[in-house]
Amino acid sequence: MRLTPDHLDMTTAALRAVLPLEHPADAILRHFFRDSPELGSNDRAFITGIVFGILRHRFFLEHAANTTTPRPLLLAYLVKFQGMNMRELTPLVSESEAKWLTGIKAETPESQPLAIQAEFPEWLVDKLRGGMTDPDILSLGRSLQQPASLDLRVNTLLTNRDEVLAALKKDGIECEATPLSPSGIRLPGKPTINRHELFLTGRVEVQDEGSQLLGYLLAPKRNDMIVDFCAGAGGKTLMLGALMHSQGRVYAFDISENRLNNLKPRLKRSGLSNIHPQRISNENDIKVKRLTGKIDRVLVDAPCSGLGTLRRNPDLKWRQSPQSIEDLKRKQASILSSASNLLKPSGRLVYATCSFLPEENQEIIERFLIDHPRYSLLSCADLLSQQKIPLDTGRYLQLSPALHGTDCFFAAALELAVK
């Protein structure tokens, strides 16, 4: 795509709308595009790619450019991370901008402090230094600066992975089986899939491979009673229903009516009849309490910082803070405690986050086990091995982009002892 003055202007306008980050970046862009109907699909894709690229590298760009103004950040990004040369840019910029950009081109992240190299806020680096070396922090940060691939989950109620791979390849879509999830497919080119027949007929859903592994950790049986405690729009709920061959019962709890409404069309496409969405007011709702001691397996995909999804949501670096983490920790502990009351003896609970912070993960579990002595920690490596998934990250499931090609995920599996 040849860059024009119009491209610069419209991308600068989009960046100006996004950078206050009062709302999620993808939501702001959706509103921006809705208000700019003259932009075609190629324009929207270009703007989205550039804006998210700038968010991934914003700390370095602001440091190098010595400004937070949208247009200089955009020009600096094009030179440093899009590989544009000055010959291409000179007709589009002023003489002073061209001179300034020559200096920007010489800047290197490697000469900057760790927070800028890793593209993490200082408060986050300080937290990570409590348990990680600087090289490990840098490796994590760099892995989260890369764009994420697009992963699909095959709806095994309607088809199988080989059939879907064959159909995608027939349509010229680059695809490969995911290395860990038996029902996953990776699309490196990130094509638009939501208009493809496979998606429209419910045979595939978009779901990160790491998220899919949570279903295999829970490993529900056909006639089980299951609760997905923080179901959201229901990606994991649908997977659990398919693993149960549409038998038994899956309660999909969430406090958001809008999120549960987003589940409805997905549920209709899926062919599942064992899913029961229910809005709850909080973790102590009567709809929750009436299931006390009746549930075979519980999934708690807890509300968290989401920092493990920075490849997809780089704006979270500015939308989270030490105080928000403290608030989340209290909510996580409360939800885990309430959810644990639902289990039958010998029942299994999987607690998961898409965060890499120990205080949202291991520390929550360790405190829970002290306060709830009837629960014991199961080995996630053993549970995955039983599902023929050869992944050993120890007692806990801990995934990262650098090692596993997924978002950062944490999971712990707990079992309630028989009295």
Helices and strands as residue ranges (DSSP letters): H 5-18, H 25-34, H 41-56, H 58-65, H 70-80, H 86-89, G 90-92, H 95-106, G 109-111, H 114-118, H 122-128, H 134-143, E 150-154, H 161-170, E 176-177, E 184-187, H 197-200, E 204-206, H 209-218, E 225-228, H 235-243, E 249-254, H 257-270, E 275-279, H 286-289, E 295-301, G 307-309, H 316-319, H 322-340, E 343-353, G 358-360, H 362-371, E 375-378, H 380-386, E 397-399, H 401-404, E 409-416
